[in-house]
Amino acid sequence: MAKDGVRKIPRGRVTRMASLGNMAVGVSNNMALAAGRTLLGGGIDSAAEKFHQQTAKTFAQSLAGMKGLPMKVGQMVSYIDDAIPAGYRHIYTQALSELQVRARPMRWSEIEAVFKKDLGAKPEDIFKKFEREPIAAASIGQVYRAELPDGRVVAVKVQYPGIDEAIRSDLKNLDLLRNAMAMVLPKVDLEQTLDDLTSRVLEECDYGCELCNQQDFADAWEGTPGVVIPRPHTELCRDHILVLDYVSGESWEEMRARGNQEERNEIGRNLFAFLFRSLYVHGMFNADPHPGNYLFPGGADVAYLDFGCVQRYPPAVLADLKGVGSLVREGGRGSELREALARVWEIQDEVDEEEWAFLEEYAVAVYEPAIKDEPFTFNRAYTERLSDLSIKGGFLAARKALRKGIREAKRPGMLYLNRIQFGLASVLASIEAEANWHEVLGEILVEAQS
């Protein structure tokens, strides 16, 4: 896998466009083959199943080869799977989940060139030991296991050469990417997904920014039971290389396969608390929480690995966000909640009653697990209701008042926060995590006020 036979990432707009075009052609061919099977007497259900199996494989192979923005779309779809037709979710989830940690790696010669450029030496001249086979390969870079001269084991994250150029090309090809994937996925969900990703994706190529994020989160969570955040070795970090403490543990799928429900509940509680405590107490959150960014060292502990995309809020915005969460949790509705929502979204234009009713309904749905002082189980029925509401909001957004008041909110990060909350719900639903979330959120809100 790590030999020079692995092809380079396509970078230019034309070559990226050609890759997307080939993916679209592949999907069209799958569709034609499915139609042919029905003409030859095959059942429609059987043909549809085969079509989705082949298309999921086409998506996974194409996105893994392109990396960058297309691969990030696949990663998000792999865990926010309410965007996928219900009868075929398992097919796409299984195929696309490979993108979370096991994407096709790059040539060793290219990786070696990054070290020479950034650190002036080959990996084996810097480290006591450097394993050439990557332990993870994803959309922006891949990760290797290495050993420092003093014997400490580290994870070395290396950015793909030219990935920033490739992503800029992707941003110019959004319509083609959208159309290629909309052949299977609901277009309204794709619009939201692409809006979220394109607003921040280039930031993930800035390893200097990621280094600061990694340090800030490690400092904020230091000594917290159940939370493991690798610390960076700043003396070895450069523009395209990050060196972090190595953390071993099970993958998301391995954890799901062996964990009992009580342990899953504790893990879910950890994930929930990490998001809301990061947000309400520290004023920041990791905006890329797909399951490939978690490891499970043992028990209910969770290691959080990737901080390339972090949303931060100033104190005034943070106070408004906490106000909405606290109000909904405590049963605040009507004018009081609407005023709080207007502050968060900076809604300045007139919004009609139907639109206000939707905003209230959506806010209540997002915080529903924490409203009642009793256990709540995240499940697929809950995330499907959130997905339906999101689609409803997409249709309402066509109205001028709502679009100007919400979709074009002046405050950055609001749409991202909604999507991340939905992503967390999808992750927790996949393990059917149960807890008294009212109690968990209440403890966090009290801490945030101190």
Secondary structure, 3 states (H helix, E strand, C coil): CCCCCCCCCCCCHHHHHHHHHHHHHHHHHHHHHHHHHHHCCCCHHHHHHHHHHHHHHHHHHHHHHHCHHHHHHHHHHHHCHHHCCHHHHHHHHHHHCHHHHECCCCCHHHHHHHHHHHHCCCHHHHCCEECCCCCEECCCEEEEEEECCCCCEEEEEEECCCHHHHHHHHHHCHHHHHHHHCCCCCHHHHHHHHHHHHCCHHHHHCHHHHHHHHHHHHHHHCCCCCEECCCECHHHCECCEEEEECCCCECHHHHHHHCCHHHHHHHHHHHHHHHHHHHHCCCEEECCCCHHHEEECCCCCEEECCCCCEEECCHHHHHHHHHHHHHHHCCCCHHHHHHHHHHHHCCCCCCCHHHHHHHHHHHHHHCHHHCCCCCEECCHHHHHHHHHHHHHHHHHCCCHHHHHHHHCCCCCCHHHHHHHHHHHHHHHHHCCCEECHHHHHHHHHHHHHC
